[in-house]
Amino acid sequence: MWQDKINKINQQDCLELMKEMPDGCVDLCVTDPPYGVNYEGGAVNEFKREKLVNDDSASIYEKIIPEIYRVMAKDSAAYIFYATSCEHDVFPMIKKVFGKYQQLIWFKTNTGFGAPAAHYHFDYEPFIFVRKGSPVWNGGGTKRSIWPMKKNPINELHPTQKPLWLIQEMIQNSSDKGMLIFDPFMGSWTTARACMEMERNFIGAELSADYCEIGKQRLRQQVLL
């Protein structure tokens, strides 16, 4: 049963997991889907990107966004990262499924400088905030669409690893303790780690055995704290 996969490391295709999940079963979705490009990392390689084998970012969004909407509770929210190169595929699908959306920006306050050939250095990442019904809101009236936050000094666990504090902000703003948070692309399991620290439940999937092992180690560390 799908409930047996709550608060567990699930090495599985997220679409297969979502087939098991009933309508309206999660209270918040936080996810960073693969963008269809392979980031080599580092300022020198900022513009050196290679297409992932058998990966079409447009088809990924077309498949997952309707399913994310389906499993979301009637009063819930979602935060979805995307690459600017994919926005022409992402925005129409988001608008079709959710209707309204809000674009948010993570401004990386500690972005370094390196490769002279880059000219303009990327110091932000965009993501989308969408609502279904009237979700929990703990953000008061002071939150803004630009989030100035530090990035990880080094992405040790994953090429596009998001900082724990960024994911915690999303969870804090849009869920309460005990709620179920869904991340279909767990990666290095940062969302799961944030949920454990913040007394939320989580469910999600990751295909890579290596990243699932990293997830096991991170969650084991949290249990021992």
C-alpha positions, 0 to 999 in steps of 0.5 A: 500500500502507498501508505507503507512508503511514507517516511521511507526511502523509495527507489522508484519512478515517481510516476509509478509511485503516483499511480499508487497514490489516491486523489488528494492525499498530500498537503504540500508538494515541493519538487525540483524536477530534472531539467533535461540538461546535465549541469557539469557544475562550476562557473567555468562550465556554466554554459556547457550543458548536455542533453540527458539521454532519453530525457525530454524536459517538456514531456516530464512536465506534461506528465508530472504536473497533472499527477501532482495536481491530482494527488494534492489535497483540496486545500494545498500548495506546491513549489516547483523549480524549473529551468529558464530554458524550459519556461515555454513548456512549463508555464502553459502546462502550469496554467492549463492545470492550475489556472493561476500561478506565481513566479518566485525567485531564489536570489543567491546572496553568496554567488561567487565569481569565476569564469571570465567567459561567462560575462554575466553570472547566474545568481538566481533560480526561478520556481513556481508557487501554485495553490489548490483551494485555500492552503495553509499559510503561515507566512503572514503578510511580509513575504516577497516574491524574491527570496534572498538566501545563501546557496550551499558553498559546495553541492557535495551530494547532488549537482543541483542540490538545494539548501536545506534552509530554502526547502524549510522556508517553503515547508514552514510557509505552506504546511503545519506539523504532522502534514504529508509533504510530497517530492516526486524527485527526491534527489539527495533527499533534502525535502525528506531531511527538512520534513524530519527536522520540522515534524512533517511526514514525507513521501517521495521517490528517487530512481538513482540507487546512489542518491537513495543511499545518500538519503539513507545516510542523511536521514539516519544522521537526523535520527541520531541527532 
